[in-house]
Amino acid sequence: MIDIRMYLCKNFYMRKFQIFLMFFLIVSLSYSYWEWTPQTKKWINPKYAVKETPEEQFKYAEELRKNGKIEASIREHKKLLKHYSKSEYAPSSCFILGEIYREKGDIKKAFDYYQKIIDEYPSSPLVLSSIKIQSEIAEKKLESKKGLFRGLFSRAEEKAQFMNKVIENSPYDLEAVDRMFKLADFYFDLKEYDKSIEVLEKIIKNFPETSNAERAKFLKIKYLLNLIPEVSLDIDTIEDIKDQINEFLIEYPNSRFENEIKKIEIMLDEKEAEKYYQIARYYERAGKKKSAVYYYMKIIERFPNTKYGKIASEKINKNM
């Protein structure tokens, strides 16, 4: 009986010792990452500690980067932005983080850090460099559309947003126009004609007295052709484009796009004649001969040199 009690008692204290030992190990392991600082009289985890000045913090982060400790350097630069966001070193930390993420291939994060400089440190000399790099990123994004069908290209708008942001950041500088034309071309290739025309209208508005406005107005006319419905009998869109052509020729009588504009006029005549021909045929099939004749004559009078002008003449001469 005594032996059993002794065994149970011994087993009880052994278990208590094991629990105590486990608790001690857990506490020891957790405090192995912490250090006691006499200045603050607190335990501080070096992983989360920040240097006493932004300069020290910046130099420490850069030292880590130079030694190839990239993840640690990222952490220290982010600490600087958190604790010393108003310091003179903050824009530089943003720029370096942008460079690091660009090298790592994380373009979105890189772009966002350059944007942070533009948004939060607009007086920094790094703003222009940030916009330039953003523009390079955006152009590569737009170029990556090559060889892809629209149905397979599900992230087109996300790619366009990069260039839209660059244009928003610097809408009037010398390179802004080229960026806008590239974005308009990008949307056009994706058959996003409305968005393409919207970009061209921004060029016309922002650079009204330049040769770029002439080019933008010409491209707008060219792109509008794609908005003409194939099935509908509505000719308002065609008439609207013709009005814009007349305005264009009055404004730019010696335009370098004159020959191309004339080709577009011929194309519009063909399309409008076709619409009237479809209306005439509708009345002809419905047995309304007078209405049919009216539209055939309209084609002959307005578009005699078109394909449908010749067909209408034959109709009138033979059957009506």
Steps between C-alpha positions, in 0.01 A plus 500: 500500500784736589679419175195591295463835677866578453475410134196721449660790686822464303306486173301815595814707567664366185210625291510841669872520426441413135233771468730754666786403272281536190381842615858610567612390153214685332576820690873467433446447129266796473738730686794386293375747236477785749761723659491709816580867441605698811403830330134407463498233775303280263541177309540580130491257208782609263288383207249776570734761649570821313819707510506827694521722190370467142856532373615202708197301392563577132870412520423176682243400236747579221780310668279193508419547130867532404573178688235317301248478785214624285205388713655654811570819307136515384387463861729782620402739222133436580574577865645833394183582305287404801694681774664784304248562221565877501880478492718592203594132468144378446484571123834323452375194690189499278713520188733220616203277588366567149834396351521187715151385407562579133810277507296229674240520222220629724405782264179598679678559832783684327255725317315573825817608682588740218143627525541554873785744426280692255201511736669558835828673411414720198793737565756218496755506215418129456153576360615542139709181515203316648269613218760400240534151647122468532474591132750226408300249704172611341640479144625147559158408632331637189749328269431165666164491317675404176386172352208456740136466399252712685316195635819371659602836638304539823722757674507769233345771713745432782787553256346819368463634854879525533522739205186686606664569835821624337299737280308620806828563685642715222234599244679796339868407474671446164469122518134495608373516140697193393365311800145598409539390139640166615206454736252591225668246270485238777124546544446503123680167456271355766197638313423728795420782258313724744793498743746561219302804381476626858881505523526684166255761628731561797785572259281744306400672823846515661700591187257699282744711302747228405553254217407230751145637509481466120621142519258421785204644307594298193530178704170573671331515158674179397405320821137619481460290184500193723193626685282489188252211552503240224139390531316816604352732237581804713725743309542761777846370594617529139366855471668595827837375374454693177433816700823443691688451172368832368607676821840333478559613140397857583734508800788326320466580125854377428497206735757225464207260542309638201539191280392266778204724580388480136517119515283509813249726320475249213452218751226695680321568171499127432366424847230767485396393149476143627270610785270679255510196270387277788210739565405504129510120483280479809230715335541313171439164669205648688343604170533873570641599164490879544696486824752263342545732201548797734796335674651361178491852355657635818791261452539599134498873583732491803727202435513442121858370502448239770430131449141553615461808278554279195264231633230761569534636143451153357194449722339825387578444130384138484224445752354832605 
